[in-house]
Amino acid sequence: MRSLRRSIGALAKLSLVASAWAALGADEARPFLHPLFSDHMVFPRELKAPVWGWTTPGAKVQVKMGEVSAAATAGADGRWQALLGPFAAGGPFTLTVSGPEAVTVSDVLTGDVWICSGQSNMQWSVGGVVNAEQEIAAANYPQIRLLTVPCVTAYAPRDLFQGGWQACAPASVGGFSAVGFFFGRQLHQELGIPIGLINSSWGGTIAEAWVSSQALKTMPDFLPAFAQQDALIEAVRTQAYSFDAEMERWWAANDPGSAAGQGWAAADLDTSTWKTMTVPAAWEQAGLPGFDGVVWFRREFEAPPEWAGKALTLHLGPIDDMDATFVNGTAVGTLSNWQAPRDYAVPAGVVKAGRNLIAVRVLDTGGAGGFCGKPDDLRIELPGGAALPLQGPWQYRESVALAQTKPVPQRLDQGNPNQVSVLYNAMINPLVPFGIRGAIWYQGESNAGRDEQYARLLPTLIRDWRARFGVGDFPFLIVQLANFMAVDTEPRSDAWPLLREAQWLTTQAVPKAALALAIDLGDAADIHPRNKQDVGRRLALGALALSYDRGIEYSGPVYREMTVTGGKARLSFDHLGGGLVAKGDTKVTGFAIAGADGRFVWAEASLDADAVVVSSAQVPEPKAVRYAWGNNPVCNLYNRAGLPAVPFRTDR
C-alpha cells in the first residue's frame, strides 16, 4: 500500500507545492483582451455585452464592431471593461480593440451563447454516441461555434482559461460535448441564428465543486469542508503537508480492513462470510445500490511454475475512485484518479507457483464505484509472455460507508476536482461576466445519496451563477438522471429516485428552471447512455419555451393532486401536452401504491381522460402512490407531445 508505506520524496514534494500554487491561481498573466474574445466567437446579441481585458492602470481602451463602438478606462488593477451593443443576430464581423495594444478578432457572429456544464454525461463527446460516425460527418454548421474550457481546478477564483472558439465542422465536433452539440443544433435549426456553446464540464464531479465559495458558505453543510481546505492550503504553503501521511491516518482511523497489519489483504483471512460480485461492473448495479464508502475485493489465481519469483504486471482497468492493491499481502500500487487504468508492477519474489491472492481496497466518494473498465482490462501477465484473465467472480465485503467516516483527505493539486468551489474558480469564474443566454446542466450522479442537501445545493448554484453573470434569471435547464442499474423486482426507494426528486424540486424553487427527462433514455448496464440526441432535443424544448417564448410543450406530465374514492386513487396532472398516453401499450406501467402501513406494492393503473386511476387488491385504502420510483423503473406514461411523465411520489 504505497500511500501507507512511503513518504513523499523531495521531488514529489516540490511538484506538489508547484501544482498547489498553480491551483491557487498564483502568477496568472493577464492579457490585453480576455481569451473569450477570439476568432470564430459568438458575440451576445440583443444586449450591451461586456468586453474586457487588462492593461496599464488608467489607460484608455476603444472597442469597435461594425458601426458600434465603446470606450473604457483601466482601473487601478489594470482591468478594463466596455459594454458593446446591442446587435441583431448576424455576422460575420470584425471586433477591434485598441489602446496601449491592438487586437483584431475575426469571423465574429452575433447570436446566443449557452453554457453546457455538469459531469461525465455532459462531457461525453459526440464521438461516443449512437450513430457517431454519421453525426460527425453531417456536423457542418458554420453558424454554430464551439468552445471547451479545460478541466483544471483552483483554490481561488481565476480570471483566465486556455482555449479558443471553433466553427462547428466534422473536424471539430467529435470531441465536443454531445448533449451540448445536439442542444445547440436543435436551437440553431429552430431559430436560424448563430449559437455559441461553451462546454465547461468534468466527469465524476460533485455539484458543490461548481459553486463559488461565497455562495456555498451560506450552507452550513459545507463549512467543515472549507475549514479542511483552508488548513490544507496553509500546510502546503509551509511545506508541512503529506497527503500520503494524512491518508495513512485516515485509513487506520476509519477502515476496519486497514486497522492493523495486513488487514483484509492477508492471505489467511477468513472470508467465508464475504459475498461474490462479477467484475468489472459498477457496484451500484452488482449488489451495492447507492453505496459510497470503502469496499474490499479479493480474487485468487493459479500461477504457473515458470512465473514463480518473477516480476509480473497486474492490470485492473479504471477503478472508481481510489484503490490500494496487494498481491499476497504486498502493496503493489495505488491511484486516486477514477479514469486511470491500474497497471501495477508486481515485484520479483512476490508471486509463487500455485495459489496466489490479489486484494483491492476501493474507496468511492460519489457516483459509480468499483471496477469500471472492460473485461479484457483485468489480467495478470508475465511481460512478453502469457496472461491470466481476472474478470468474473471476486469476493467482496463492505467495510465502512462514507457517511460514517471522517472527511477524506484531499490533494492540493490540479488532479482532484471533487472539492468545494474548485471548479467554479477555474472553469466558471473565467467566463464571468460574459453575456450568456442560459445554461444546461447534466449532473447529479455524484451527489446521489445526498438528495435533501442537493435540493438546497442546486438552487444555490443557480442563484450564484445568475448573480455573477449579471444577465438576470437566465434559463437553467436540468437533465434529470436517466434510468440506470437493475430493474427492481419489488417497489423500493433508492438514492437515484430521491436525487431525481431533488432535481424536480429545484425547478419549483427557482424561476425559469426546467427539467429535460431521460428516464426512458438510459442503459441498465452503463451510467453513460449513448442516446444524447434526445437529451439535447428535450433540453432545446425547454429553452424554446422559457427563453424564446415559443408556445410549445416542453415537459412531460407533472403530478398535481390525488383523490381517493372507493379504494382507488385518481391522479391528475399538469403539462398534458394534448392528453395522456401509455406509450407502446394499452396498459399503464410504473405505478406502486401503499396504505397506512407505508408498504408499497405494484399497482394496476389505467387512463381515465386526463387522469390515471391506480389501485391494488392488496391495498383497500390507498394512502400514497409512487410512479417511476426506482433506479431503473419500467414506466410508460407520456403526453401526446411525446414526453415522459416526471417521476413522483405523493408521500413526499
LUMZANU-768497 format. One line per 2 residues: number of its first residue (from 1); their letters; for each residue x, y, z of C-alpha. Coordinates in steps of 0.1 Angstrom, whole numbers, plus 5000, padded with zeros to 4 digits. Each point is the difference from the previous one (the first is absolute). Example, Ala and Ser with C-alpha at 12.3 -4.5 7.8 and 13.67 -1.06 7.14 Angstrom:
BEGIN
1> AS> 5123,4955,5078 ~ 5014,5034,4993
This chain:
BEGIN
1> MR> 5000,5000,5000 ~ 5022,5028,4987
3> SL> 4978,5027,5015 ~ 5006,4984,5034
5> RR> 5036,4990,4998 ~ 5020,5027,4983
7> SI> 5004,5037,5006 ~ 5000,5026,4972
9> GA> 5035,5004,4987 ~ 5017,5034,4996
11> LA> 4992,5001,4963 ~ 4964,4990,5005
13> KL> 4996,5026,5028 ~ 5013,5027,4977
15> SL> 4977,4989,4973 ~ 4970,5001,5024
17> VA> 5009,5034,5012 ~ 5004,5013,4965
19> SA> 4966,4986,4989 ~ 4984,5013,5032
21> WA> 5012,5035,4991 ~ 4985,4995,4965
23> AL> 4968,4989,5015 ~ 5000,5031,5022
25> GA> 5001,5021,4968 ~ 5033,5017,5009
27> DE> 5019,5019,4974 ~ 4972,5000,4974
29> AR> 5012,5022,4971 ~ 4971,5022,4988
31> PF> 4997,5008,4963 ~ 4988,5032,4984
33> LH> 4969,4983,4987 ~ 4983,4971,5018
35> PL> 5003,4966,4981 ~ 4962,4997,4998
37> FS> 5003,5026,4972 ~ 5017,4980,4974
39> DH> 4996,4993,4962 ~ 4968,4981,4992
41> MV> 4982,5010,5032 ~ 4963,5007,5004
43> FP> 4995,5034,5015 ~ 4968,5004,5021
45> RE> 4971,5017,4981 ~ 4972,5022,5012
47> LK> 5018,5015,5030 ~ 5029,5022,5009
49> AP> 5025,4973,5006 ~ 5033,5004,5020
51> VW> 5034,4998,4983 ~ 5030,5000,5023
53> GW> 5037,4995,5005 ~ 5030,5015,5018
55> TT> 5025,5028,4993 ~ 5018,5028,5017
57> PG> 4979,5016,5028 ~ 4983,5031,4987
59> AK> 5005,4992,4964 ~ 4972,5007,4975
61> VQ> 4986,4972,4978 ~ 4978,5001,4970
63> VK> 4978,4971,4988 ~ 4982,4999,4967
65> MG> 4980,4975,4980 ~ 4981,5010,4968
67> EV> 4987,5035,5006 ~ 4998,4997,5037
69> SA> 5028,5010,5024 ~ 5006,5005,5037
71> AA> 5028,5013,5022 ~ 5014,4990,5034
73> TA> 5027,5010,5024 ~ 5021,4975,5019
75> GA> 4996,5000,5037 ~ 5027,4999,5027
77> DG> 5004,4963,4995 ~ 5004,5004,4962
79> RW> 4966,4985,4992 ~ 4979,5017,4974
81> QA> 4965,4992,4989 ~ 4978,5015,4972
83> LL> 4964,4994,4992 ~ 4995,4994,4963
85> GP> 4967,4996,4982 ~ 4972,4992,4996
87> FA> 5002,4981,4968 ~ 4975,4980,4980
89> AG> 5009,4964,4991 ~ 5024,4999,4971
91> GP> 5035,5004,4988 ~ 5028,4993,4994
93> FT> 5015,5031,5015 ~ 5035,5011,5011
95> LT> 5005,5011,5036 ~ 5028,5025,5005
97> VS> 5015,5010,5034 ~ 5025,5028,5001
99> GP> 5019,5019,5027 ~ 5035,4993,5013
101> EA> 4997,4968,4979 ~ 4979,4991,4970
103> VT> 4981,4967,4994 ~ 4978,4990,4971
105> VS> 4975,4972,5003 ~ 4987,4986,4967
107> DV> 4970,4980,4989 ~ 4978,5011,5029
109> LT> 4963,4990,4999 ~ 4973,5016,5021
111> GD> 4975,4976,5016 ~ 4993,4981,5033
113> VW> 5026,4983,5022 ~ 4991,4971,5023
115> IC> 5022,4984,5027 ~ 4999,4962,5001
117> SG> 5012,4987,5034 ~ 4999,4970,5023
119> QS> 5017,4967,5002 ~ 5008,4972,4976
121> NM> 4967,4997,4983 ~ 5004,5037,4989
123> QW> 5037,4995,4993 ~ 4993,4969,4979
125> SV> 5010,5007,4964 ~ 4982,4998,4967
127> GG> 5025,4973,4991 ~ 4985,4977,5026
129> VV> 4963,5002,4991 ~ 4977,4978,4980
131> NA> 5007,5005,4963 ~ 5031,5020,5008
133> EQ> 5016,4996,4966 ~ 4969,5013,4982
135> EI> 4994,5028,5025 ~ 5036,5013,4997
137> AA> 5000,4998,4962 ~ 4968,5021,4998
139> AN> 5011,5026,5026 ~ 5008,5028,4976
141> YP> 4984,5029,5017 ~ 5021,5031,4995
143> QI> 4976,5022,5021 ~ 5005,4977,5031
145> RL> 5032,5008,5019 ~ 5016,4978,5026
147> LT> 5022,5008,5030 ~ 5013,4975,5026
149> VP> 5014,5011,5033 ~ 5029,4978,5011
151> CV> 4995,4978,5031 ~ 5020,5017,5027
153> TA> 4994,5010,5036 ~ 5009,5030,5021
155> YA> 4997,5009,5037 ~ 4994,5037,4992
157> PR> 4980,5015,4971 ~ 5019,5002,4968
159> DL> 4995,5026,4972 ~ 5012,4979,4971
161> FQ> 4999,4967,4982 ~ 5019,4985,4971
163> GG> 4981,4995,4968 ~ 4981,5016,4971
165> WQ> 4969,4997,4978 ~ 4996,4977,4971
167> AC> 4974,4999,4972 ~ 4979,4968,5002
169> AP> 5012,4976,4973 ~ 5008,4963,4998
171> AS> 5036,5007,5010 ~ 4990,5019,5032
173> VG> 4969,4984,5013 ~ 5011,4965,5008
175> GF> 5015,5008,5034 ~ 4974,5025,5010
177> SA> 4972,4995,5025 ~ 4974,4979,4983
179> VG> 4971,5013,5021 ~ 5012,5035,4994
181> FF> 5003,4996,4962 ~ 4966,4983,4995
183> FG> 4984,5027,5022 ~ 5017,5028,4980
185> RQ> 4992,4983,4967 ~ 4963,4999,5008
187> LH> 5000,5037,5010 ~ 5018,5010,4969
189> QE> 4977,4981,4978 ~ 4969,5014,5017
191> LG> 5011,5036,5004 ~ 5023,5004,4970
193> IP> 5025,5021,5020 ~ 5037,4995,5010
195> IG> 5004,4979,5031 ~ 5031,4999,5022
197> LI> 5005,4970,5023 ~ 5025,5001,5029
199> NS> 5007,4966,5014 ~ 5012,5003,5036
201> SW> 4995,4965,5014 ~ 5021,4973,5018
203> GG> 4991,4963,5005 ~ 4993,4986,5035
205> TI> 4997,5034,5016 ~ 4979,5011,5029
207> AE> 4977,5030,4998 ~ 5016,5019,5029
209> AW> 5032,5003,4980 ~ 4981,5022,4975
211> VS> 4988,5026,5025 ~ 5019,5031,5011
213> SQ> 5013,5000,5035 ~ 4980,5030,5009
215> AL> 4968,4983,4991 ~ 5009,4966,5013
217> KT> 5009,5014,5034 ~ 4964,5010,5005
219> MP> 4993,4963,5004 ~ 5013,4987,5034
221> DF> 5004,4965,4985 ~ 5032,5011,4982
223> LP> 5017,5021,5027 ~ 5021,4970,5013
225> AF> 5012,4993,4964 ~ 5012,5036,4997
227> AQ> 5017,4998,5034 ~ 5018,4969,4988
229> QD> 5009,5016,4967 ~ 5014,5032,5018
231> AL> 5021,4978,5023 ~ 5013,4980,4970
233> IE> 5010,5032,4981 ~ 5019,5013,5030
235> AV> 5018,4967,5005 ~ 5011,5000,4964
237> RT> 5012,5036,5002 ~ 5023,4989,5028
239> QA> 5008,4967,4983 ~ 4987,4982,5031
241> YS> 4974,4979,4982 ~ 5003,4964,4989
243> FD> 4970,4985,4983 ~ 5013,4965,5005
245> AE> 5004,5005,5037 ~ 4965,5015,5003
247> ME> 4986,4970,4981 ~ 5019,4976,5022
249> RW> 4984,5015,5031 ~ 4966,5001,4983
251> WA> 5001,4963,4991 ~ 5011,4990,5034
253> AN> 4972,5020,5017 ~ 4971,4992,4976
255> DP> 5005,4968,4981 ~ 4997,4967,5020
257> GS> 5018,4982,4972 ~ 5031,5022,5005
259> AA> 5001,5002,5037 ~ 5030,4978,5008
261> GQ> 5026,4979,4982 ~ 4990,4988,4966
263> GW> 4964,5003,5009 ~ 4976,4987,4974
265> AA> 5029,4995,4975 ~ 5013,4971,5021
267> AD> 5002,4967,4982 ~ 4987,4981,5031
269> LD> 4969,5022,5006 ~ 4967,4982,5005
271> TS> 4978,5011,4972 ~ 4972,4974,5004
273> TW> 4974,5028,5005 ~ 5011,5021,4971
275> KT> 4977,5004,4970 ~ 5008,4996,4963
277> MT> 4998,5026,4973 ~ 5007,4996,4963
279> VP> 5025,5027,4989 ~ 5005,5022,4982
281> AA> 4967,5018,5009 ~ 4990,5030,5019
283> WE> 4992,4986,5034 ~ 4967,5020,5001
285> QA> 4986,4976,4975 ~ 5017,4969,5013
287> GL> 4989,4998,5036 ~ 5007,5033,5017
289> PG> 4974,5025,4988 ~ 5006,5036,5011
291> FD> 5031,4990,5020 ~ 5029,5026,5005
293> GV> 5029,4990,5021 ~ 5026,4972,5003
295> VW> 4996,4965,4985 ~ 5027,4973,5000
297> FR> 5003,4975,4971 ~ 5020,4967,4999
299> RE> 5008,4976,4972 ~ 5023,4970,4999
301> FE> 5019,4989,4969 ~ 5022,4970,4991
303> AP> 5035,5010,4989 ~ 5018,4975,4977
305> PE> 5034,4987,5013 ~ 5019,5022,4976
307> WA> 4986,5032,5016 ~ 5013,4992,5034
309> GK> 5023,5028,5013 ~ 4997,5020,4968
311> AL> 4989,5036,4996 ~ 4964,5002,4986
313> TL> 4976,5027,4989 ~ 4965,5003,5015
315> HL> 4973,5018,4979 ~ 4967,5008,5016
317> GP> 4986,5028,4978 ~ 4986,5032,5014
319> ID> 4987,4998,5036 ~ 4976,5027,5014
321> DM> 5013,5019,5020 ~ 5031,4989,5020
323> DA> 5016,4966,5004 ~ 5028,4983,5018
325> TF> 5010,4967,4985 ~ 5019,4971,5016
327> VN> 5014,4967,4988 ~ 5006,4974,5027
329> GT> 4998,5028,5025 ~ 5026,5022,4983
331> AV> 4989,5034,4989 ~ 5005,5004,4962
333> GT> 4983,5032,4992 ~ 4974,5027,5008
335> LS> 4983,5027,4979 ~ 4974,5026,5007
337> NW> 4990,5009,4964 ~ 4967,4982,4992
339> QA> 5006,5002,4963 ~ 5036,4986,5000
341> PR> 5006,4963,4993 ~ 5018,4981,5027
343> DY> 5032,4985,4986 ~ 5021,4989,5029
345> AV> 5035,4984,5001 ~ 5001,4969,5022
347> PA> 5036,4998,5013 ~ 5020,4968,4995
349> GV> 4996,4976,5029 ~ 4964,5009,5009
351> VK> 4983,4974,4978 ~ 5005,4963,5006
353> AG> 4990,4970,4980 ~ 4964,4989,5007
355> RN> 4975,5019,5021 ~ 5004,5038,5003
357> LI> 4978,5027,5013 ~ 4991,5035,4987
359> AV> 4983,5024,5024 ~ 4987,5034,4990
361> RV> 4987,5027,5024 ~ 4977,5024,4982
363> LD> 4988,5034,5013 ~ 4971,5016,4981
365> TG> 4989,5035,5010 ~ 4970,5004,4977
367> GA> 4983,4987,4968 ~ 5010,4966,4987
369> GG> 5025,4980,5019 ~ 5023,4970,4994
371> FC> 5016,4985,4969 ~ 4987,5020,4971
373> GK> 5020,4988,4970 ~ 4996,4973,4975
375> PD> 5003,4962,5007 ~ 5032,4998,4979
377> DL> 5016,5027,5023 ~ 5002,4976,5029
379> RI> 5030,4976,4997 ~ 5034,4992,5015
381> EL> 5029,4992,4976 ~ 5036,4992,4996
383> PG> 5013,5029,4979 ~ 5005,4987,4965
385> GA> 4983,4967,5010 ~ 4967,4984,5009
387> AL> 4972,5017,5019 ~ 4973,4988,5024
389> PL> 4966,5016,4998 ~ 4986,5014,5032
391> QG> 4965,5011,4990 ~ 4971,4981,5016
393> PW> 4991,4992,5036 ~ 5019,5018,5028
395> QY> 4993,4998,5037 ~ 4990,5033,5015
397> RE> 4991,5015,5033 ~ 4988,5035,5009
399> SV> 5023,5015,5026 ~ 4985,5034,5009
401> AL> 4975,5025,4985 ~ 5014,5034,4992
403> AQ> 4973,5016,5022 ~ 5015,4982,5030
405> TK> 5036,5013,4995 ~ 5019,5032,5006
407> PV> 5006,5022,4969 ~ 5023,4984,4974
409> PQ> 5033,5018,4997 ~ 5004,5021,4968
411> RL> 5029,5006,4976 ~ 5008,5036,4995
413> DQ> 5008,4997,4963 ~ 4982,5001,4967
415> GN> 4991,4963,5000 ~ 4971,5001,5024
417> PN> 4969,5018,4989 ~ 4977,4987,5027
419> QV> 5006,5028,5025 ~ 4979,5030,5009
421> SV> 5000,5028,4975 ~ 5031,4990,4981
423> LY> 4982,4996,4966 ~ 4981,5032,5004
425> NA> 5033,5017,5006 ~ 5018,4985,4970
427> MI> 4973,4992,4975 ~ 4971,5024,5006
429> NP> 5015,5032,5015 ~ 5022,5006,4969
431> LV> 4968,5003,4979 ~ 4984,5026,5023
433> PF> 4984,5025,4990 ~ 4996,4988,4964
435> GI> 4966,5007,4986 ~ 4986,4964,4999
437> RG> 4964,4992,4991 ~ 4997,4970,5024
439> AI> 5014,4968,5013 ~ 4994,4963,4996
441> WY> 5010,4976,5028 ~ 5005,4962,5001
443> QG> 5012,4991,5034 ~ 4988,4982,5031
445> ES> 5014,4964,4998 ~ 5029,5010,5023
447> NA> 4976,5016,5026 ~ 4977,4970,5001
449> GR> 4994,4991,5037 ~ 4998,5036,5010
451> DE> 4967,5010,4986 ~ 4988,5023,5027
453> QY> 5032,5020,4998 ~ 4999,5000,4962
455> AR> 4965,5015,5001 ~ 5016,5030,5018
457> LL> 5034,4999,4982 ~ 4988,5001,4964
459> PT> 4978,5031,5005 ~ 5030,5016,5018
461> LI> 5021,4993,4969 ~ 4974,5015,4976
463> RD> 4996,5031,5021 ~ 5038,5004,5002
465> WR> 5005,4997,4963 ~ 4972,5024,4992
467> AR> 5013,5026,5024 ~ 5035,4998,4986
469> FG> 4992,5001,4963 ~ 4977,5030,5005
471> VG> 4976,4992,4972 ~ 4969,4994,5022
473> DF> 4983,4967,5007 ~ 5013,4982,4969
475> PF> 4984,4966,4992 ~ 5017,4971,5019
477> LI> 4991,4967,4984 ~ 5007,4968,5020
479> VQ> 5002,4965,4986 ~ 4984,4977,5025
481> LA> 5019,4968,5007 ~ 4995,4972,4975
483> NF> 4988,4965,5009 ~ 5030,4979,5010
485> MA> 5008,4968,5019 ~ 4979,4969,5005
487> VD> 4962,5001,4998 ~ 4983,4997,5034
489> TE> 4980,4968,5005 ~ 4981,5016,5028
491> PR> 4993,5037,5007 ~ 5028,5017,5019
493> SD> 5015,5034,5006 ~ 5037,5005,4990
495> AW> 5024,5029,4996 ~ 4993,5007,4963
497> PL> 4962,5006,5002 ~ 5006,5023,5030
499> LR> 5027,5019,4981 ~ 4976,5004,4971
501> EA> 4974,5014,5024 ~ 5026,5025,5012
503> QW> 5005,5011,4964 ~ 4963,5004,4995
505> LT> 4997,5020,5033 ~ 5027,5023,4987
507> TQ> 4977,5010,4971 ~ 4973,5009,5025
509> AV> 5024,5020,5022 ~ 5015,5023,4973
511> PK> 4984,5018,4971 ~ 5007,4990,4963
513> AA> 5014,4966,5009 ~ 4988,4969,4983
515> LA> 5006,4963,4996 ~ 5010,4980,4970
517> LA> 4990,4964,5008 ~ 5023,4971,4992
519> ID> 4980,4973,5019 ~ 4995,4981,4968
521> LG> 5034,5006,4984 ~ 5023,4982,5024
523> DA> 5019,4967,5000 ~ 4997,4976,5029
525> AD> 5037,4989,4995 ~ 5015,5034,4992
527> IH> 4999,5032,5019 ~ 5008,5018,4967
529> PR> 4970,4993,4977 ~ 5009,5006,4963
531> NK> 4968,5017,4989 ~ 5010,5036,5006
533> QD> 4980,5012,4970 ~ 4967,4998,5018
535> VG> 5015,5016,5031 ~ 5011,5030,4980
537> RR> 4966,5002,4983 ~ 4981,5000,5032
539> LA> 5023,5027,5015 ~ 4994,5021,4969
541> LG> 4962,4997,5006 ~ 5005,5016,5034
543> AL> 5022,5028,4985 ~ 4975,5007,4972
545> AL> 4972,5003,5025 ~ 5017,5019,5028
547> SY> 5025,5022,4981 ~ 4984,5004,4966
549> DR> 4963,5001,5010 ~ 4990,4972,4977
551> GI> 4966,4987,5009 ~ 5011,4964,5001
553> EY> 4997,4972,5025 ~ 5034,4995,5015
555> SG> 4992,4976,5029 ~ 4985,4966,5005
557> PV> 4970,4996,5023 ~ 5005,5014,5035
559> YR> 4981,4987,5029 ~ 4975,5025,5015
561> EM> 4977,4983,5026 ~ 4985,4968,5011
563> TV> 4965,4991,5012 ~ 4989,4966,5013
565> TG> 4965,4986,4995 ~ 4989,4964,5004
567> GK> 5035,4986,5005 ~ 5014,5016,4969
569> AR> 5024,5030,4997 ~ 4993,5025,4973
571> LS> 5030,5020,4989 ~ 4998,5033,4980
573> FD> 5028,5016,4981 ~ 5013,5032,4985
575> HL> 5019,5002,4967 ~ 4976,4977,4983
577> GG> 5014,5009,4966 ~ 4967,4991,4982
579> GL> 4992,4971,5023 ~ 5014,4970,5019
581> VA> 5011,4968,4982 ~ 5015,4967,5009
583> KG> 5029,4998,4976 ~ 5004,4967,4982
585> DT> 4971,4983,5018 ~ 4965,5004,5011
587> KV> 5010,4992,5036 ~ 5015,5027,5021
589> TG> 5031,4988,5019 ~ 5023,5014,5027
591> FA> 4976,5006,5029 ~ 5002,4988,5036
593> IA> 4975,5005,5027 ~ 5000,4998,5038
595> GA> 4975,5002,5029 ~ 5005,5014,5035
597> DG> 5028,4975,5007 ~ 5022,5016,4973
599> RF> 5007,4967,4983 ~ 5000,5005,4963
601> VW> 4988,4974,4975 ~ 4998,5001,4962
603> AE> 4967,5015,4989 ~ 4975,4997,4972
605> AS> 4997,5033,4981 ~ 4977,5012,4972
607> LD> 4994,5032,4982 ~ 4967,5019,5006
609> AD> 4999,5031,4978 ~ 5028,5022,5014
611> AV> 5005,4980,5031 ~ 5015,4967,5011
613> VV> 4981,4977,5023 ~ 5022,4978,5022
615> SS> 4990,4970,5023 ~ 5010,4967,5014
617> AQ> 4980,4972,5016 ~ 5027,4999,5027
619> VP> 4994,5037,5009 ~ 4962,5005,5007
621> EP> 5006,5035,5015 ~ 5027,5018,4979
623> KA> 5020,5027,5017 ~ 5029,5005,4976
625> VR> 5011,4994,4964 ~ 5034,5000,4984
627> YA> 5008,5001,4963 ~ 5033,4991,4983
629> WG> 5015,4998,5035 ~ 5031,4979,4996
631> NN> 5035,5001,4986 ~ 4989,4985,4968
633> PV> 4962,5000,4999 ~ 4978,4983,4975
635> CN> 4976,5029,4991 ~ 4981,5012,4970
637> LY> 4978,5030,5009 ~ 5005,5028,4974
639> NR> 4981,5029,4986 ~ 4990,5003,4963
641> AG> 5029,5024,4995 ~ 5022,4968,5004
643> LP> 5015,5010,5034 ~ 5002,4976,5029
645> AV> 4984,5007,5033 ~ 5021,5014,5029
647> PF> 5006,4974,5026 ~ 4982,5008,5033
649> RT> 4988,4988,5033 ~ 4969,5014,5018
651> DR> 5014,4992,5034 ~ 5030,5024,4999
